[in-house]
Amino acid sequence: MPVRSLLAWACLLLALPQLGGCLLAVAGGAAVGAGAAHDRRGASSYVDDKRLYLAAYDSLNKDKELALQNNVGIVAYNGVLLLVGEVRTPELKQRAERRVSGFEGTRRIVNELEVREPEGFWSRRRDNTITAHAKTALLDLTSLPDFDPTRVNVTTAHRTVYLMGKLNREEAEAVTDITREVAGVERVVKLFEYVD
């Protein structure tokens, strides 16, 4: 192989790590665009929520007792942080809330952590199944014009379904009614922001 070809290949190989970052940025931007396309939050709020979630999650993980001996889930939607799961003591519940407080963009913290022993794999799997069934049930909501089920964030913990999203009141009522009918749901908590 000629020296020029070897030099060209060497330059390309040296440039690949730098190009990878560009490719990730483009792919990440496309992913954000696809995820935010139907979302009423807008692209900047969508990105802010991702950033808020990562900051809160990172802070929580720095507390090894909370991260390793308890089960704390975090959801961020339009500046609202939802904490769900289990912690072993009331003090840990408050500590978890303090760990995720004070981040830029946080409008409110909803602390729904339960003080009890962390649930096992099968209980969490049951909750994940309820979430999947609730999301699937929302696909059947075709009677409302311009309703998009991807605008609703569904999270389940202890058979309680938490609903977040920016909806009008008619949409919120229909979503709540459908979710209540899903097998296994014991309670529905509405954390909607109303657009009308």
C-alpha positions in Angstrom: 0.0 0.0 0.0 1.4 3.4 -0.9 2.6 5.7 1.9 -0.1 8.3 1.0 -2.9 5.7 1.5 -1.4 4.6 4.8 -1.2 8.3 5.9 -4.9 8.8 4.9 -6.0 5.7 6.8 -3.9 6.8 9.8 -5.5 10.3 9.8 -9.0 8.8 9.5 -8.4 6.4 12.4 -7.0 9.2 14.6 -10.1 11.4 13.7 -12.7 8.7 14.5 -12.8 9.3 18.3 -13.5 13.0 17.7 -16.1 12.2 15.0 -17.8 9.8 17.4 -18.8 12.6 19.7 -20.3 14.5 16.7 -22.2 11.4 15.7 -23.5 11.0 19.2 -24.6 14.6 19.3 -26.4 14.3 16.0 -28.0 11.0 17.1 -28.9 12.4 20.5 -30.4 15.5 18.9 -32.5 13.3 16.7 -33.6 11.3 19.7 -34.6 14.4 21.6 -36.5 15.7 18.5 -38.3 12.4 18.1 -39.2 12.2 21.8 -40.3 15.8 22.0 -42.2 15.9 18.7 -45.6 15.3 20.3 -44.8 16.5 23.7 -46.5 19.7 24.8 -43.5 20.7 27.0 -41.5 21.8 24.0 -37.9 20.7 23.2 -36.1 22.9 25.7 -38.3 21.8 28.6 -37.9 18.2 27.5 -34.1 18.6 27.6 -34.3 20.4 30.9 -36.3 17.5 32.4 -33.6 15.0 31.2 -30.9 17.2 32.8 -32.9 17.6 36.0 -33.5 13.8 36.2 -29.8 13.1 35.7 -28.7 15.6 38.3 -31.2 14.3 40.9 -30.2 10.7 40.1 -26.5 11.5 40.4 -27.0 13.2 43.8 -29.1 10.4 45.1 -26.5 7.8 44.1 -23.8 9.7 46.0 -25.7 8.6 49.2 -24.7 5.0 49.3 -27.2 4.0 51.9 -30.1 5.4 49.9 -28.8 4.1 46.6 -27.8 0.5 47.7 -30.1 -0.4 50.6 -33.4 1.2 49.5 -35.4 1.6 46.3 -35.9 5.2 45.2 -37.2 5.9 41.7 -37.2 9.4 40.2 -39.4 10.9 37.4 -38.9 14.4 36.1 -41.7 16.1 34.1 -41.9 19.8 33.4 -39.9 20.7 36.5 -41.9 18.3 38.8 -39.8 15.7 40.5 -41.7 12.6 41.5 -40.0 10.2 44.1 -41.5 6.7 44.3 -40.4 3.4 45.9 -39.4 2.3 49.3 -37.0 3.6 52.1 -36.5 1.9 55.4 -37.0 4.9 57.7 -38.8 8.3 57.8 -35.4 9.9 58.1 -34.3 8.3 54.8 -37.5 9.5 53.1 -36.7 13.1 54.1 -33.0 12.6 53.2 -33.9 11.4 49.7 -36.0 14.6 49.2 -33.2 16.8 50.4 -30.7 15.0 48.0 -32.9 16.0 45.0 -33.8 19.5 46.2 -32.4 22.7 44.9 -31.6 21.9 41.3 -32.2 24.6 38.8 -35.5 24.0 37.0 -37.2 22.2 39.9 -40.7 23.6 40.3 -42.0 21.1 42.8 -41.1 17.8 44.5 -43.8 15.1 45.1 -42.4 12.7 47.6 -44.4 9.5 47.4 -41.7 7.2 48.9 -43.2 4.6 51.3 -41.4 3.8 54.5 -41.1 0.0 54.4 -38.7 -2.7 53.4 -37.8 -2.5 49.7 -39.9 -4.7 47.5 -38.4 -7.5 45.6 -38.0 -8.2 41.9 -41.5 -9.8 41.4 -43.3 -6.8 43.0 -41.4 -4.4 40.8 -42.1 -6.5 37.8 -45.8 -6.5 38.6 -45.7 -2.6 38.8 -43.9 -2.5 35.5 -46.6 -4.7 33.9 -49.3 -2.4 35.2 -47.5 0.5 33.7 -47.2 -1.3 30.3 -50.9 -2.2 30.4 -51.9 1.4 31.3 -49.9 2.8 28.4 -51.4 0.2 26.0 -54.9 1.1 27.3 -54.3 4.8 26.4 -53.8 3.8 22.8 -57.5 2.9 22.7 -58.4 6.5 23.6 -59.5 7.6 20.1 -62.6 9.6 20.9 -60.7 12.7 21.7 -59.5 14.8 18.8 -55.7 15.4 18.7 -55.1 13.2 21.8 -51.6 11.7 21.8 -51.0 9.0 24.5 -47.2 9.7 24.3 -48.0 13.0 26.2 -48.8 11.0 29.3 -46.0 9.8 31.6 -47.2 6.7 33.5 -45.3 5.4 36.5 -46.4 2.7 38.9 -45.3 1.9 42.4 -47.1 -0.4 44.8 -50.1 -0.7 42.4 -50.5 3.1 42.5 -50.3 4.7 39.1 -48.9 8.2 38.9 -50.0 10.2 35.8 -48.1 13.2 34.6 -48.5 15.3 31.5 -49.8 18.6 30.0 -53.4 17.8 29.1 -56.6 19.6 28.8 -59.3 18.6 31.4 -61.2 16.4 29.1 -58.1 14.4 28.2 -57.0 14.2 31.8 -60.4 12.8 32.9 -60.5 10.2 30.1 -56.9 9.1 30.8 -57.7 8.8 34.5 -60.9 6.8 33.8 -59.1 4.4 31.5 -56.2 3.9 33.9 -58.5 3.1 36.8 -59.9 0.2 34.8 -56.5 -1.5 34.2 -56.1 -4.8 36.0 -54.1 -4.5 39.2 -54.5 -0.7 39.7 -55.5 0.1 43.2 -55.1 3.9 43.1 -54.5 6.6 40.6 -52.6 9.9 41.4 -53.0 12.7 39.0 -50.1 15.1 38.7 -51.3 16.8 35.5 -50.7 20.3 34.3 -53.8 21.6 32.6 -53.5 23.5 29.3 -57.1 24.8 29.3 
